[in-house]
């Protein structure tokens, strides 16, 4: 009897305990979440009116305006090499000398051959004149006259041949000395003193970097808005806060059949010497200007549903708006429709918002917490 009473009491206790725990869980689930957790705090900015430039923007690579490989036209060892990589040279400045003793002696021999041919020609001319005088006095035959005429013509031909050979010899001698064909900077010098070189050997590579060019390619839409001579602003990552002036100097007359893009070149002034060939660069070509345009901060825009959207803050709620956008300039983006001057937009935290969500601007949230 006592055992039955014990087990009955124990069952009632356990039943009461589990019932109490179940009630706690139910009450916890039914408790409303704190409202403050549903309110998003954002920073905001106003829609403004501003003058904006309409630009075509693209990227490309900085190239030298002119690059030249210097080759020797004669073979031999390098016996003089007065330039180093990085040296700036003028057009016509000495770059290298190839050994040329044999060529020099050949040139002297050809000069002597010219002098000999001149002497032979002078002798043939005197013989011709003398024979002609004798023929006029009846002391020489026609055959003698014909013979001296042939001798004179032969002497003239021999002189012409000697002068041509001398010209080739002198040119070979001159080819042993290499001069800079353009003004520029030595960027490569793959040979040293004593290196054996020949016509295929590059002795030095020069680049003219006083004026550079930006090579790029644009699609058909951008191409239609560009004109030769249009002014451009070029920016490189190494000097992100500085712009370099330029202008469009080349527009390809056709699109590439594979990429469907047109090549273009922008001439960039490099008087400062800061820009280097093969730098990656961005260019903006101004093609128009918008006066008093309605504009939004670029920070207010983000991608959603395949297009740009903003969240307008009105009455403590976030309203999703898909504005029709125009050109961007100076951190602002022109808006053609969908927003008005003075509208307040979220510029931080908007990626997590939903249309109609309750929001508070950061300044208001700080005021309430005080």
DACOR-V846778 format. One record per helix or strand. SS is the DSSP state (H for helix, E for strand). FROM is the first residue (numbers start at 1). TO is the last residue. If there is no record, write none. Layout:
SS;FROM;TO + SS;FROM;TO
This chain:
H;2;30 + H;35;38 + E;40;42 + E;44;46 + E;48;71 + E;76;80 + E;88;89 + E;94;98 + H;101;136 + H;142;175 + E;177;179 + E;184;188 + E;196;197 + E;202;218 + H;220;225 + E;231;236 + H;237;239 + E;244;251 + E;262;269 + E;280;297 + H;298;300 + E;302;304 + E;307;314 + E;317;321 + E;324;329 + E;332;337 + E;344;346 + H;350;352 + E;358;361 + H;362;369
